């Protein structure tokens, strides 16, 4: 099981002031609102409702995944909305928060 937080931090380091708060999590502020991001482990290559529940319990409100090796099910995206977890690929995150 490896992680994806390192390369993600490299992508956003000059664009978003952030703090790593856990093995797979980081936090940043945008427009005065605190955001907590979770990046999946490689064994979480399919984002499903179990992963969303875990992310919610960890206190994250954004799950960002690389489309090169990971995908999110429609069920997970919908479940995330009900729990206040925004599920998005890296490109969508960069367009929304780092542009």
KELUMSE-125115 format. One line per field, with one value per atom (N, C-alpha, C, O, CB): residue in one letter; atom name; x, y, z. Coordinates in nm, 3 decimals. Atoms other than C-alpha are relative to their C-alpha. Glycine has a CB too. Example, Ala and Ser with C-alpha at 12.3 -4.5 7.8 and 13.67 -1.06 7.14 Angstrom:
2
residuo = a,a,a,a,a,s,s,s,s,s
atomo = N,CA,C,O,CB,N,CA,C,O,CB
X = 0.089,1.230,0.090,0.194,-0.099,-0.082,1.367,-0.077,-0.026,0.041
Y = -0.119,-0.450,0.120,0.118,0.003,-0.119,-0.106,0.109,0.220,0.046
Z = 0.000,0.780,0.000,0.066,0.125,-0.006,0.714,0.073,0.090,-0.142
! end
This chain:
99
residuo = x,x,x,x,x,x,x,x,x,x,x,x,x,x,x,x,x,x,x,x,x,x,x,x,x,x,x,x,x,x,x,x,x,x,x,x,x,x,x,x,x,x,x,x,x,x,x,x,x,x,x,x,x,x,x,x,x,x,x,x,x,x,x,x,x,x,x,x,x,x,x,x,x,x,x,x,x,x,x,x,x,x,x,x,x,x,x,x,x,x,x,x,x,x,x,x,x,x,x,x,x,x,x,x,x,x,x,x,x,x,x,x,x,x,x,x,x,x,x,x,x,x,x,x,x,x,x,x,x,x,x,x,x,x,x,x,x,x,x,x,x,x,x,x,x,x,x,x,x,x,x,x,x,x,x,x,x,x,x,x,x,x,x,x,x,x,x,x,x,x,x,x,x,x,x,x,x,x,x,x,x,x,x,x,x,x,x,x,x,x,x,x,x,x,x,x,x,x,x,x,x,x,x,x,x,x,x,x,x,x,x,x,x,x,x,x,x,x,x,x,x,x,x,x,x,x,x,x,x,x,x,x,x,x,x,x,x,x,x,x,x,x,x,x,x,x,x,x,x,x,x,x,x,x,x,x,x,x,x,x,x,x,x,x,x,x,x,x,x,x,x,x,x,x,x,x,x,x,x,x,x,x,x,x,x,x,x,x,x,x,x,x,x,x,x,x,x,x,x,x,x,x,x,x,x,x,x,x,x,x,x,x,x,x,x,x,x,x,x,x,x,x,x,x,x,x,x,x,x,x,x,x,x,x,x,x,x,x,x,x,x,x,x,x,x,x,x,x,x,x,x,x,x,x,x,x,x,x,x,x,x,x,x,x,x,x,x,x,x,x,x,x,x,x,x,x,x,x,x,x,x,x,x,x,x,x,x,x,x,x,x,x,x,x,x,x,x,x,x,x,x,x,x,x,x,x,x,x,x,x,x,x,x,x,x,x,x,x,x,x,x,x,x,x,x,x,x,x,x,x,x,x,x,x,x,x,x,x,x,x,x,x,x,x,x,x,x,x,x,x,x,x,x,x,x,x,x,x,x,x,x,x,x,x,x,x,x,x,x,x,x,x,x,x,x,x,x,x,x,x,x,x,x,x,x,x,x,x,x,x,x,x,x,x,x
atomo = N,CA,C,O,CB,N,CA,C,O,CB,N,CA,C,O,CB,N,CA,C,O,CB,N,CA,C,O,CB,N,CA,C,O,CB,N,CA,C,O,CB,N,CA,C,O,CB,N,CA,C,O,CB,N,CA,C,O,CB,N,CA,C,O,CB,N,CA,C,O,CB,N,CA,C,O,CB,N,CA,C,O,CB,N,CA,C,O,CB,N,CA,C,O,CB,N,CA,C,O,CB,N,CA,C,O,CB,N,CA,C,O,CB,N,CA,C,O,CB,N,CA,C,O,CB,N,CA,C,O,CB,N,CA,C,O,CB,N,CA,C,O,CB,N,CA,C,O,CB,N,CA,C,O,CB,N,CA,C,O,CB,N,CA,C,O,CB,N,CA,C,O,CB,N,CA,C,O,CB,N,CA,C,O,CB,N,CA,C,O,CB,N,CA,C,O,CB,N,CA,C,O,CB,N,CA,C,O,CB,N,CA,C,O,CB,N,CA,C,O,CB,N,CA,C,O,CB,N,CA,C,O,CB,N,CA,C,O,CB,N,CA,C,O,CB,N,CA,C,O,CB,N,CA,C,O,CB,N,CA,C,O,CB,N,CA,C,O,CB,N,CA,C,O,CB,N,CA,C,O,CB,N,CA,C,O,CB,N,CA,C,O,CB,N,CA,C,O,CB,N,CA,C,O,CB,N,CA,C,O,CB,N,CA,C,O,CB,N,CA,C,O,CB,N,CA,C,O,CB,N,CA,C,O,CB,N,CA,C,O,CB,N,CA,C,O,CB,N,CA,C,O,CB,N,CA,C,O,CB,N,CA,C,O,CB,N,CA,C,O,CB,N,CA,C,O,CB,N,CA,C,O,CB,N,CA,C,O,CB,N,CA,C,O,CB,N,CA,C,O,CB,N,CA,C,O,CB,N,CA,C,O,CB,N,CA,C,O,CB,N,CA,C,O,CB,N,CA,C,O,CB,N,CA,C,O,CB,N,CA,C,O,CB,N,CA,C,O,CB,N,CA,C,O,CB,N,CA,C,O,CB,N,CA,C,O,CB,N,CA,C,O,CB,N,CA,C,O,CB,N,CA,C,O,CB,N,CA,C,O,CB,N,CA,C,O,CB,N,CA,C,O,CB,N,CA,C,O,CB,N,CA,C,O,CB,N,CA,C,O,CB,N,CA,C,O,CB,N,CA,C,O,CB,N,CA,C,O,CB,N,CA,C,O,CB,N,CA,C,O,CB,N,CA,C,O,CB,N,CA,C,O,CB,N,CA,C,O,CB,N,CA,C,O,CB,N,CA,C,O,CB,N,CA,C,O,CB,N,CA,C,O,CB
X = 0.085,0.000,0.090,0.167,-0.097,-0.080,0.160,-0.094,-0.216,0.090,0.085,0.041,0.022,0.119,0.024,-0.004,-0.024,0.013,0.005,-0.124,-0.002,0.011,0.124,0.115,-0.006,-0.123,0.371,-0.013,0.012,0.118,0.009,0.311,-0.108,-0.094,-0.029,0.105,-0.010,0.051,0.023,-0.123,-0.059,0.175,0.093,0.099,0.075,-0.089,0.430,-0.080,-0.037,0.086,0.085,0.149,-0.054,-0.064,-0.115,0.069,-0.009,0.091,0.046,-0.114,-0.086,0.294,0.012,0.020,0.136,-0.011,0.317,-0.135,-0.142,0.086,0.134,-0.058,-0.091,-0.176,-0.064,0.087,-0.220,0.086,0.167,-0.102,-0.069,-0.083,-0.072,-0.189,0.001,0.064,-0.151,0.089,0.209,-0.034,-0.069,-0.054,-0.037,-0.154,-0.036,0.026,-0.016,-0.044,0.024,0.127,0.054,-0.228,-0.013,-0.053,-0.134,0.007,-0.215,0.071,0.121,-0.147,-0.073,-0.067,-0.051,0.028,-0.010,0.060,-0.307,-0.089,-0.180,-0.080,0.088,-0.458,0.077,0.188,-0.091,-0.054,-0.388,-0.115,-0.230,0.088,0.101,-0.570,0.044,0.163,-0.023,-0.025,-0.598,-0.123,-0.232,0.040,0.113,-0.816,-0.024,0.069,0.027,0.040,-1.006,-0.119,-0.223,-0.034,0.108,-1.217,-0.049,-0.168,-0.117,0.032,-1.204,-0.057,-0.086,-0.095,0.056,-1.335,0.110,0.187,-0.115,-0.101,-1.118,-0.044,-0.157,0.026,0.025,-1.096,0.100,0.218,0.012,-0.087,-0.957,-0.010,-0.119,-0.040,-0.008,-0.843,0.055,0.151,0.087,-0.049,-0.800,0.042,-0.030,-0.109,-0.050,-0.590,0.000,0.050,0.143,0.012,-0.657,0.134,0.228,-0.093,-0.110,-0.407,-0.020,-0.131,0.007,0.013,-0.336,-0.097,-0.157,0.135,0.096,-0.546,-0.145,-0.239,0.029,0.133,-0.841,-0.022,-0.079,-0.015,0.006,-0.824,-0.142,-0.163,0.073,0.140,-1.202,-0.064,-0.083,-0.077,0.063,-1.361,-0.146,-0.224,0.012,0.137,-1.680,-0.055,0.010,-0.004,0.064,-1.917,0.078,0.074,-0.141,-0.082,-1.685,0.112,0.141,0.059,-0.108,-1.402,-0.057,0.004,0.072,0.064,-1.638,-0.032,-0.008,-0.128,0.031,-1.753,0.127,0.126,-0.069,-0.128,-1.390,0.048,0.090,0.107,-0.044,-1.306,-0.082,-0.028,-0.011,0.089,-1.607,0.035,0.040,-0.147,-0.036,-1.511,0.134,0.155,0.005,-0.129,-1.159,-0.013,0.080,0.098,0.024,-1.311,0.035,0.037,0.075,-0.031,-1.219,-0.130,-0.232,0.085,0.118,-1.461,0.025,-0.063,-0.047,-0.032,-1.282,0.082,0.177,0.079,-0.080,-1.155,0.047,-0.034,-0.082,-0.059,-0.917,0.069,0.147,0.102,-0.060,-0.816,0.064,0.014,-0.104,-0.065,-0.574,-0.071,-0.090,0.151,0.073,-0.755,0.088,0.037,-0.067,-0.090,-0.446,-0.013,0.013,0.144,0.011,-0.508,-0.120,-0.134,0.125,0.110,-0.823,-0.128,-0.124,0.033,0.128,-1.193,-0.101,-0.087,-0.052,0.105,-1.499,-0.131,-0.167,-0.014,0.130,-1.830,-0.105,-0.089,-0.041,0.111,-2.150,-0.059,-0.093,-0.110,0.052,-2.274,0.086,0.033,-0.004,-0.091,-1.965,-0.014,-0.015,0.145,0.015,-2.005,-0.130,-0.131,0.002,0.129,-2.372,0.002,-0.050,-0.112,-0.009,-2.302,0.086,0.055,0.060,-0.085,-2.025,-0.078,-0.060,0.116,0.083,-2.272,-0.085,-0.099,-0.091,0.085,-2.498,0.081,0.027,-0.074,-0.086,-2.203,0.084,0.163,0.091,-0.078,-2.056,0.143,0.231,0.003,-0.132,-1.758,-0.007,-0.080,0.047,-0.006,-1.683,0.102,0.218,0.036,-0.086,-1.536,0.036,-0.052,-0.069,-0.038,-1.330,0.138,0.225,-0.001,-0.134,-1.039,0.094,0.050,-0.007,-0.102,-0.715,-0.021,-0.013,0.139,0.018,-0.781,-0.112,-0.098,-0.028,0.113,-1.117,0.037,-0.001,-0.124,-0.045,-0.960,0.089,0.072,0.076,-0.092,-0.684,-0.075,-0.045,0.107,0.079,-0.936,-0.081,-0.095,-0.093,0.087,-1.156,0.078,0.041,-0.091,-0.068,-0.902,0.141,0.192,0.009,-0.139,-0.560,0.024,0.137,0.086,-0.019,-0.623,0.015,0.031,-0.115
Y = -0.117,0.000,0.124,0.146,0.000,-0.122,0.324,0.121,0.108,0.004,-0.118,0.679,0.096,0.085,0.071,-0.095,0.963,0.144,0.237,-0.014,-0.136,1.262,0.078,0.199,-0.005,-0.071,1.345,0.069,0.190,-0.097,-0.061,1.401,0.108,0.207,-0.107,-0.101,1.591,0.129,0.238,-0.053,-0.117,1.824,0.073,0.196,-0.040,-0.063,1.886,0.079,0.185,-0.106,-0.069,1.982,0.131,0.229,-0.090,-0.118,2.236,0.091,0.196,-0.044,-0.073,2.364,0.149,0.228,-0.060,-0.142,2.696,0.066,0.186,0.018,-0.051,2.737,0.009,0.098,-0.086,0.004,2.651,-0.013,-0.105,-0.118,0.009,2.720,-0.107,-0.091,0.140,0.114,2.391,-0.058,-0.029,-0.107,0.070,2.180,-0.147,-0.182,0.060,0.144,1.803,-0.033,0.002,-0.083,0.027,1.676,-0.148,-0.185,0.065,0.144,1.301,-0.069,-0.005,-0.048,0.075,1.026,0.028,0.036,-0.147,-0.023,1.093,0.123,0.132,-0.122,-0.116,1.427,0.131,0.136,-0.014,-0.134,1.795,0.098,0.069,0.038,-0.101,2.112,0.132,0.165,0.015,-0.134,2.454,0.086,0.035,-0.004,-0.093,2.764,0.064,0.099,0.109,-0.063,2.904,0.089,0.041,-0.105,-0.098,3.220,-0.008,0.003,-0.023,0.005,3.188,-0.132,-0.148,0.107,0.130,2.832,-0.106,-0.118,-0.040,0.104,2.544,-0.125,-0.172,-0.035,0.121,2.247,-0.107,-0.078,0.029,0.113,1.905,-0.100,-0.146,-0.065,0.085,1.686,-0.136,-0.147,0.064,0.138,1.308,-0.050,-0.033,-0.093,0.066,1.128,-0.149,-0.194,0.051,0.143,0.756,-0.075,-0.035,-0.061,0.096,0.478,-0.080,-0.083,-0.094,0.076,0.259,-0.117,-0.159,-0.051,0.109,-0.022,0.051,-0.028,-0.080,-0.060,0.220,0.048,0.155,0.119,-0.038,0.225,0.016,0.081,-0.102,-0.025,0.208,0.071,0.013,-0.134,-0.078,0.482,-0.044,-0.021,0.155,0.048,0.326,0.059,0.141,-0.157,-0.058,0.401,-0.027,0.054,-0.055,0.028,0.233,0.103,0.150,-0.142,-0.100,0.470,0.136,0.208,0.008,-0.128,0.768,0.008,0.111,0.020,0.002,0.667,0.019,0.094,-0.133,-0.015,0.635,0.146,0.203,-0.094,-0.138,0.978,0.095,0.187,0.039,-0.083,1.134,-0.012,0.089,-0.040,0.021,0.982,0.064,0.105,-0.150,-0.065,1.120,0.153,0.223,-0.042,-0.144,1.467,0.074,0.197,0.059,-0.065,1.533,0.039,-0.029,-0.093,-0.038,1.720,0.001,0.037,0.136,0.016,1.665,-0.128,-0.150,0.125,0.116,1.338,0.024,0.040,-0.136,-0.024,1.390,-0.129,-0.188,0.120,0.124,1.094,0.017,0.092,-0.111,-0.003,1.044,-0.097,-0.214,-0.036,0.084,0.912,-0.104,-0.194,0.086,0.096,0.723,-0.140,-0.239,0.048,0.133,0.440,-0.014,-0.116,-0.030,0.001,0.524,0.047,0.124,0.089,-0.048,0.573,0.004,-0.067,-0.090,-0.012,0.672,-0.051,-0.019,0.147,0.050,0.492,0.111,0.202,-0.126,-0.096,0.691,-0.004,0.100,-0.031,0.016,0.551,0.078,0.144,-0.150,-0.069,0.691,0.152,0.223,-0.041,-0.143,1.035,0.049,0.152,0.033,-0.037,1.049,-0.010,0.079,-0.089,0.018,0.914,0.111,0.162,-0.140,-0.109,1.169,0.130,0.202,0.021,-0.122,1.450,-0.001,0.102,0.013,0.007,1.326,0.018,0.064,-0.135,-0.013,1.322,0.128,0.152,-0.120,-0.123,1.654,-0.021,0.059,0.067,0.029,1.495,0.017,-0.054,-0.145,-0.024,1.632,-0.095,-0.096,0.149,0.099,1.358,0.052,0.078,-0.141,-0.055,1.480,-0.049,-0.076,0.151,0.032,1.388,0.119,0.232,-0.038,-0.103,1.582,0.120,0.234,-0.059,-0.111,1.790,0.093,0.215,-0.054,-0.083,1.910,0.079,0.196,-0.088,-0.071,1.997,0.117,0.228,-0.096,-0.106,2.196,0.115,0.232,-0.055,-0.106,2.385,0.080,0.202,-0.062,-0.068,2.468,0.076,0.188,-0.101,-0.056,2.540,0.056,0.134,-0.104,-0.039,2.597,0.079,0.089,-0.122,-0.075,2.805,0.147,0.224,-0.025
Z = 0.000,0.000,0.000,0.094,0.123,0.003,-0.108,0.003,0.002,-0.127,-0.010,-0.091,-0.114,-0.189,0.130,0.110,-0.328,0.048,-0.032,-0.084,-0.054,-0.097,-0.045,-0.068,0.151,0.036,-0.192,-0.136,-0.146,-0.003,0.133,-0.563,-0.003,-0.075,-0.106,-0.003,-0.486,0.064,0.015,0.076,-0.063,-0.251,-0.095,-0.095,0.128,0.098,-0.525,-0.103,-0.147,-0.069,0.099,-0.765,0.053,-0.022,-0.041,-0.054,-0.530,0.081,0.126,0.086,-0.093,-0.337,-0.029,0.066,-0.001,0.032,-0.523,-0.023,-0.051,-0.122,0.030,-0.564,0.121,0.128,-0.103,-0.117,-0.231,0.125,0.136,-0.009,-0.128,0.115,0.083,0.117,0.075,-0.065,0.293,0.110,0.118,-0.103,-0.107,0.593,-0.008,-0.017,0.139,-0.006,0.595,0.142,0.238,-0.042,-0.133,0.884,0.031,0.141,0.015,-0.021,0.843,-0.114,-0.207,0.010,0.103,0.635,-0.140,-0.234,0.029,0.132,0.348,-0.003,-0.084,-0.043,-0.009,0.444,0.009,0.061,0.119,-0.014,0.414,0.017,-0.015,-0.120,-0.029,0.510,-0.061,-0.062,0.154,0.051,0.347,0.021,0.048,-0.149,-0.011,0.367,-0.136,-0.208,0.108,0.125,0.072,0.031,0.076,-0.111,-0.026,0.105,0.145,0.171,-0.096,-0.142,0.484,0.049,0.168,0.031,-0.038,0.481,0.000,-0.096,-0.098,-0.011,0.599,-0.078,-0.064,0.147,0.079,0.361,0.043,0.064,-0.154,-0.033,0.449,-0.113,-0.149,0.137,0.117,0.162,0.038,0.115,-0.109,-0.016,0.162,-0.137,-0.236,0.064,0.120,-0.101,0.024,0.127,-0.038,-0.024,-0.143,-0.004,-0.074,-0.100,0.011,-0.082,-0.128,-0.181,0.125,0.125,-0.385,0.013,-0.086,-0.043,-0.014,-0.238,0.003,0.009,0.127,0.010,-0.248,-0.144,-0.167,0.101,0.141,-0.629,-0.053,-0.155,-0.084,0.034,-0.647,0.119,0.225,-0.034,-0.106,-0.443,0.006,-0.087,-0.026,-0.019,-0.307,0.129,0.193,0.004,-0.119,-0.021,0.128,0.220,0.014,-0.118,0.233,0.015,0.125,-0.008,-0.003,0.139,0.039,0.117,-0.138,-0.033,0.157,0.149,0.213,-0.083,-0.143,0.505,0.083,0.181,0.039,-0.068,0.618,-0.006,0.095,-0.063,0.020,0.473,0.086,0.148,-0.149,-0.081,0.644,0.149,0.220,-0.023,-0.140,0.979,0.036,0.150,0.031,-0.021,0.938,0.002,0.041,-0.108,-0.002,0.901,-0.128,-0.130,0.109,0.128,0.538,-0.071,-0.058,-0.090,0.077,0.316,-0.151,-0.229,0.044,0.142,-0.017,-0.015,0.060,-0.056,0.036,-0.164,-0.143,-0.234,0.012,0.131,-0.457,-0.044,0.031,0.004,0.047,-0.671,-0.137,-0.221,-0.006,0.131,-0.962,-0.096,-0.063,0.013,0.095,-1.268,-0.068,-0.135,-0.104,0.064,-1.386,0.060,-0.009,0.011,-0.061,-1.137,0.092,0.160,0.078,-0.095,-0.947,-0.068,-0.164,0.122,0.051,-1.015,0.114,0.214,-0.117,-0.102,-0.815,-0.058,-0.172,0.049,0.045,-0.840,0.014,0.096,0.081,-0.009,-0.895,0.141,0.198,-0.106,-0.137,-0.562,0.099,0.189,0.039,-0.091,-0.386,-0.012,0.088,-0.026,0.022,-0.542,0.064,0.132,-0.151,-0.059,-0.441,0.152,0.221,-0.057,-0.145,-0.091,0.061,0.168,0.034,-0.046,-0.053,0.015,0.113,-0.096,-0.010,-0.123,0.126,0.192,-0.124,-0.119,0.155,0.129,0.230,0.004,-0.119,0.400,-0.002,0.090,0.012,0.010,0.284,-0.047,-0.016,0.132,0.055,0.106,-0.152,-0.220,0.038,0.144,-0.240,-0.061,-0.020,-0.031,0.065,-0.462,-0.138,-0.220,-0.008,0.130,-0.756,-0.044,0.039,0.006,0.051,-0.983,0.020,0.041,-0.151,-0.023,-0.947,-0.091,-0.045,-0.023,0.095,-1.261,0.041,0.031,-0.138,-0.043,-1.132,0.126,0.139,0.028,-0.120,-0.795,-0.037,0.014,0.094,0.040,-0.963,-0.065,-0.040,-0.096,0.067,-1.178,0.101,0.086,-0.105,-0.097,-0.880,0.107,0.143,0.066,-0.116,-0.606,-0.027,0.054,0.103,0.020,-0.762,-0.130,-0.176,0.000,0.125,-1.073,0.024,-0.071,-0.094
! end
